[in-house]
Amino acid sequence: MGRGSLRGMKDQNYMALVGCLLVLFTFGCATKKDTPVKPLTAQEREVFFSRAQDERRFWLTRYESDRGPVFTGGHRLHTDKFARAEFISSRRADLPAIEVRMRSQQEYVALLDTSSAASWIEFGVAASEGVIPIGPPPLRLYAGHVDDPIPGFFSAAPRMVIDQVHIDTALIYVKAAHGPMQALMRHQEDLRIPIVLGAEFIRAFHYVQFHFPTRQVLFSTTTAYQPDPDRLLATLPMREYYGMIVLEADIEGEETPILLDSVGSFALATNFGLGETVRQVMIGDLVMRNVAHTAIEDTGLGIPNMPRLGRGVLDRLVVTFDGRHRRVYFERP
């Protein structure tokens, strides 16, 4: 059999797979918690990777690091743009979930998770929106910020749009399974969340501001952020830990890195063996007293050795991630 015939068969198989997935997606949007998650078969992985493209096809540059390959040149933003997105989650859930559009102009729910280094997308949505795997070889990643045994495969989404901001070649990991992303969407049932946008995506912008009290997120590709001196509570360097956004903190007199978790339903989670209330937490000039505490092993999340600051604190603040100067600002609303 000639090479052209083999490629034609692979393309036919892929289109058949996409058709099936589109049916499942169209009629299965009301996903329930007990919807089964089924890992891809070897044949499905082969069909998916039959479309793989070398990273140079997308003008990406690969660097090796202690956490594996790192790519630059992705998340290409159209300049001088500004976007405002409303939380579409219920007040009860209060998740920073927004609407994004993909290549087809179909709208999807995307969760903004600052504790996730990478971005993630359901396999069915990736197939229907022409998300292209990068390779060979396939690059596999397990989500470290949550307890999830199913990996994703490094890929490129040709187009993503948030309000007026266009993102070309958004770097994203395609979940290697059918069904909802469960752990990545924190096992909640309020919304179907097929996309998670992580720290690498957020850092690509001039700034991204979470205005938690008014349930809005602002995205800017224009100028660096200028905080209001009358509202500014703290300014800290934006550190990285395996791609995640980390700040320096002081918990009960102990200096420690802390992971900002825009999705976590707690105030403070640690493995420090503390009680239900922590007397004092300092993040730069921001001093918080009598902070509710959760044992991190009770959250079911990954990175158990690093404290997390969750929405129990963040919901009262305006938090701005200045990607241009690698700073994080905390302000009063």
C-alpha positions as CSV (number, residue, x, y, z in Angstrom):
1,M,0.0,0.0,0.0
2,G,1.4,3.4,-0.9
3,R,2.1,6.1,1.6
4,G,-0.7,8.3,0.1
5,S,-3.2,5.5,0.6
6,L,-2.2,5.0,4.2
7,R,-2.5,8.7,4.9
8,G,-5.9,8.8,3.3
9,M,-7.1,6.0,5.5
10,K,-5.8,7.8,8.6
11,D,-7.6,11.0,7.5
12,Q,-10.8,9.0,7.0
13,N,-10.5,7.4,10.4
14,Y,-9.8,10.8,12.0
15,M,-12.9,12.4,10.4
16,A,-15.0,9.4,11.4
17,L,-13.8,9.8,15.0
18,V,-14.4,13.6,14.9
19,G,-18.0,13.0,13.7
20,C,-18.7,10.6,16.5
21,L,-17.2,13.0,19.0
22,L,-19.3,15.9,17.7
23,V,-22.5,13.8,18.2
24,L,-21.4,13.0,21.7
25,F,-20.6,16.6,22.5
26,T,-23.7,18.1,20.9
27,F,-26.1,15.8,22.8
28,G,-24.0,15.3,25.9
29,C,-23.5,18.8,27.2
30,A,-25.4,18.2,30.4
31,T,-22.5,16.1,31.8
32,K,-23.2,14.5,35.1
33,K,-20.7,13.7,37.8
34,D,-21.0,10.0,37.2
35,T,-20.3,10.3,33.4
36,P,-17.7,7.6,32.8
37,V,-14.2,8.7,31.8
38,K,-12.7,6.3,29.3
39,P,-8.9,6.5,28.4
40,L,-8.2,6.6,24.7
41,T,-7.4,3.3,23.1
42,A,-4.1,2.7,21.3
43,Q,-5.9,3.0,18.0
44,E,-7.5,6.3,19.0
45,R,-4.1,7.7,20.1
46,E,-2.6,6.6,16.8
47,V,-5.4,8.3,14.8
48,F,-5.0,11.5,16.8
49,F,-1.2,11.6,16.3
50,S,-1.5,10.9,12.6
51,R,-2.1,14.7,12.4
52,A,0.9,15.7,14.5
53,Q,3.0,18.6,13.3
54,D,6.6,19.5,14.2
55,E,6.8,22.4,16.6
56,R,8.7,24.5,14.0
57,R,5.5,24.4,11.9
58,F,4.1,26.8,14.5
59,W,7.3,28.8,15.0
60,L,7.8,27.4,18.4
61,T,11.3,27.1,20.0
62,R,12.0,24.2,22.3
63,Y,14.3,24.4,25.4
64,E,15.2,21.7,27.8
65,S,14.7,22.3,31.5
66,D,14.6,20.4,34.7
67,R,10.8,19.9,34.2
68,G,11.2,18.7,30.6
69,P,10.8,20.5,27.3
70,V,9.7,24.1,27.5
71,F,8.4,26.0,24.4
72,T,8.4,29.6,23.6
73,G,6.6,31.4,20.8
74,G,3.1,30.1,21.7
75,H,0.1,32.1,23.0
76,R,0.6,34.7,20.3
77,L,-1.6,37.7,21.2
78,H,-3.0,40.4,18.9
79,T,-1.5,43.6,20.3
80,D,-3.3,46.7,21.7
81,K,-6.4,44.7,22.7
82,F,-8.4,44.6,25.9
83,A,-11.0,42.1,27.0
84,R,-13.5,41.9,29.9
85,A,-15.0,38.6,30.8
86,E,-17.7,37.9,33.4
87,F,-17.8,34.9,35.7
88,I,-20.5,32.6,34.3
89,S,-20.5,30.3,37.3
90,S,-23.2,30.4,39.9
91,R,-22.8,32.5,43.0
92,R,-22.7,29.3,45.0
93,A,-19.8,27.9,43.1
94,D,-18.2,31.3,42.4
95,L,-15.5,29.8,40.1
96,P,-13.5,32.0,37.8
97,A,-15.0,30.4,34.7
98,I,-15.5,32.5,31.6
99,E,-16.6,32.0,28.0
100,V,-14.1,31.6,25.2
101,R,-14.5,31.0,21.5
102,M,-12.5,28.6,19.4
103,R,-11.8,28.3,15.7
104,S,-15.5,27.3,14.9
105,Q,-16.7,30.4,16.8
106,Q,-18.4,27.9,19.2
107,E,-18.4,29.2,22.8
108,Y,-17.0,27.0,25.5
109,V,-16.6,27.4,29.3
110,A,-12.9,27.9,30.4
111,L,-11.8,27.7,34.0
112,L,-8.9,30.1,34.9
113,D,-6.7,28.1,37.3
114,T,-3.6,29.8,38.5
115,S,-2.5,26.7,40.3
116,S,-2.2,24.8,37.0
117,A,1.0,25.4,35.1
118,A,-0.4,24.2,31.7
119,S,-3.7,24.5,29.9
120,W,-6.0,21.6,29.2
121,I,-8.8,20.7,26.9
122,E,-11.2,17.8,26.5
123,F,-10.4,15.3,23.8
124,G,-13.8,15.7,22.1
125,V,-13.6,19.5,21.9
126,A,-10.0,19.3,20.7
127,A,-10.9,17.0,17.9
128,S,-13.9,19.1,16.8
129,E,-11.9,22.4,16.9
130,G,-8.8,21.2,15.0
131,V,-6.4,21.2,17.9
132,I,-3.1,19.8,16.5
133,P,-0.8,17.5,18.5
134,I,2.9,18.5,18.5
135,G,5.4,15.8,17.6
136,P,6.7,13.3,17.0
137,P,7.4,12.0,19.5
138,P,4.2,12.8,21.5
139,L,4.9,14.8,24.6
140,R,2.9,13.6,27.6
141,L,2.2,15.5,30.8
142,Y,0.4,14.6,34.0
143,A,-1.3,17.4,35.9
144,G,0.7,17.8,39.1
145,H,-1.6,20.4,40.8
146,V,-4.5,17.9,41.1
147,D,-4.6,14.2,41.6
148,D,-5.3,12.9,38.1
149,P,-3.9,9.6,36.7
150,I,-4.7,10.4,33.0
151,P,-2.1,12.5,31.1
152,G,-2.5,15.0,28.3
153,F,-0.7,15.4,25.1
154,F,1.0,18.6,24.1
155,S,-0.8,20.4,21.3
156,A,-1.6,23.7,19.6
157,A,-5.0,25.3,19.3
158,P,-5.0,27.4,16.1
159,R,-7.4,30.1,17.5
160,M,-8.9,31.2,20.8
161,V,-10.9,34.4,21.4
162,I,-11.8,36.1,24.7
163,D,-14.1,39.1,24.0
164,Q,-11.9,41.2,21.7
165,V,-8.6,39.5,22.4
166,H,-7.4,36.9,19.8
167,I,-4.9,34.2,20.9
168,D,-3.1,32.3,18.1
169,T,-1.3,29.0,18.6
170,A,-2.6,28.6,22.2
171,L,-0.4,25.8,23.8
172,I,-2.6,23.3,25.4
173,Y,-2.7,19.6,26.6
174,V,-5.3,17.4,25.1
175,K,-6.7,15.1,27.8
176,A,-6.1,11.5,26.7
177,A,-9.6,10.3,27.6
178,H,-13.3,10.6,26.6
179,G,-15.6,12.3,29.0
180,P,-15.3,15.2,31.4
181,M,-12.0,16.3,32.9
182,Q,-13.2,15.7,36.5
183,A,-10.1,16.4,38.7
184,L,-9.1,19.3,36.4
185,M,-12.5,20.9,36.8
186,R,-12.3,20.1,40.6
187,H,-15.1,17.5,40.4
188,Q,-17.9,20.2,40.5
189,E,-21.2,19.7,38.7
190,D,-22.4,23.3,38.2
191,L,-20.8,23.7,34.8
192,R,-19.5,21.7,31.9
193,I,-15.9,22.9,31.8
194,P,-14.0,21.4,28.8
195,I,-11.1,23.9,29.0
196,V,-8.7,24.9,31.8
197,L,-6.4,27.9,31.2
198,G,-3.3,27.8,33.4
199,A,-0.4,30.0,34.6
200,E,1.5,29.8,31.3
201,F,-1.5,31.2,29.5
202,I,-2.0,34.0,32.1
203,R,1.6,35.0,32.0
204,A,1.5,35.6,28.2
205,F,-0.6,38.7,28.7
206,H,0.6,42.2,29.6
207,Y,-1.7,41.6,32.6
208,V,-4.6,39.6,33.7
209,Q,-6.7,41.0,36.6
210,F,-9.1,38.9,38.7
211,H,-11.7,41.3,40.1
212,F,-13.2,38.6,42.4
213,P,-15.8,40.8,44.2
214,T,-17.4,41.9,41.0
215,R,-16.8,38.5,39.3
216,Q,-14.9,39.8,36.3
217,V,-11.5,39.1,34.7
218,L,-9.7,41.7,32.6
219,F,-7.1,40.8,29.9
220,S,-4.8,43.3,28.4
221,T,-2.3,43.1,25.5
222,T,-1.6,46.9,25.6
223,T,0.4,48.3,28.5
224,A,1.7,47.0,31.8
225,Y,-0.5,47.4,34.8
226,Q,-0.4,50.6,36.9
227,P,-1.9,49.8,40.3
228,D,-3.9,52.5,42.2
229,P,-1.7,53.6,45.1
230,D,-4.8,54.2,47.3
231,R,-6.0,50.7,46.9
232,L,-2.7,48.8,46.7
233,L,-2.1,46.3,49.5
234,A,0.9,44.4,48.3
235,T,3.3,44.0,45.4
236,L,5.3,40.8,45.1
237,P,7.6,39.2,42.5
238,M,5.8,36.5,40.5
239,R,7.8,33.3,41.1
240,E,7.6,30.1,39.2
241,Y,7.5,26.5,40.5
242,Y,7.5,24.1,37.6
243,G,5.5,26.6,35.7
244,M,3.0,27.4,38.4
245,I,2.6,30.9,40.0
246,V,4.1,31.0,43.4
247,L,4.7,33.9,45.9
248,E,6.7,34.2,49.1
249,A,4.7,34.2,52.3
250,D,5.1,34.0,56.0
251,I,2.7,31.7,57.9
252,E,2.9,31.8,61.7
253,G,6.4,33.2,61.4
254,E,7.6,30.6,58.9
255,E,8.8,31.8,55.5
256,T,7.5,29.6,52.7
257,P,6.5,29.7,49.1
258,I,2.8,29.7,48.6
259,L,0.7,28.7,45.5
260,L,-2.1,30.9,44.5
261,D,-5.2,28.8,43.7
262,S,-7.9,30.8,42.0
263,V,-10.2,27.7,42.1
264,G,-9.6,26.4,45.6
265,S,-12.7,26.5,47.7
266,F,-10.7,27.1,50.9
267,A,-8.9,30.1,52.4
268,L,-5.5,28.5,53.3
269,A,-4.4,24.9,52.9
270,T,-1.1,23.6,54.2
271,N,0.5,20.4,55.5
272,F,2.0,22.3,58.5
273,G,-0.2,20.5,61.1
274,L,-2.0,23.7,62.1
275,G,-5.4,24.0,63.6
276,E,-8.7,25.3,62.1
277,T,-7.5,28.9,62.3
278,V,-4.1,30.4,61.5
279,R,-3.3,33.5,63.6
280,Q,-1.3,35.4,60.9
281,V,-0.4,35.1,57.3
282,M,1.7,37.7,55.6
283,I,2.2,38.1,51.8
284,G,4.4,41.1,51.3
285,D,2.7,44.0,53.0
286,L,-0.6,42.2,53.1
287,V,-1.3,41.0,56.7
288,M,-4.2,38.6,57.3
289,R,-5.2,37.4,60.7
290,N,-7.3,34.5,61.9
291,V,-7.4,32.8,58.5
292,A,-9.4,29.7,58.2
293,H,-7.2,26.7,57.6
294,T,-7.6,23.3,55.8
295,A,-5.3,20.4,55.9
296,I,-4.1,20.0,52.4
297,E,-4.5,16.2,52.5
298,D,-8.2,16.8,52.9
299,T,-8.4,18.7,49.6
300,G,-7.4,15.9,47.3
301,L,-5.1,18.2,45.5
302,G,-1.5,17.7,44.3
303,I,1.7,19.4,45.4
304,P,0.9,18.5,49.0
305,N,4.2,20.0,50.4
306,M,3.3,23.6,49.3
307,P,0.7,25.8,51.0
308,R,-2.1,27.2,48.9
309,L,-4.0,30.4,49.2
310,G,-7.6,29.9,47.9
311,R,-10.8,31.8,47.1
312,G,-11.7,32.1,50.8
313,V,-9.1,34.9,50.8
314,L,-8.9,35.9,47.1
315,D,-12.6,36.5,46.8
316,R,-12.3,39.7,48.8
317,L,-9.5,41.1,46.7
318,V,-8.5,42.4,43.3
319,V,-5.5,40.3,42.1
320,T,-3.5,41.3,39.1
321,F,-0.9,39.2,37.3
322,D,1.5,41.5,35.5
323,G,3.1,39.2,32.9
324,R,5.3,41.9,31.5
325,H,7.1,42.7,34.7
326,R,6.5,39.4,36.5
327,R,4.7,40.9,39.5
328,V,1.5,40.2,41.4
329,Y,-0.5,43.0,42.8
330,F,-3.1,42.7,45.6
331,E,-5.6,45.6,45.9
332,R,-8.8,46.5,47.7
333,P,-11.9,46.4,45.4
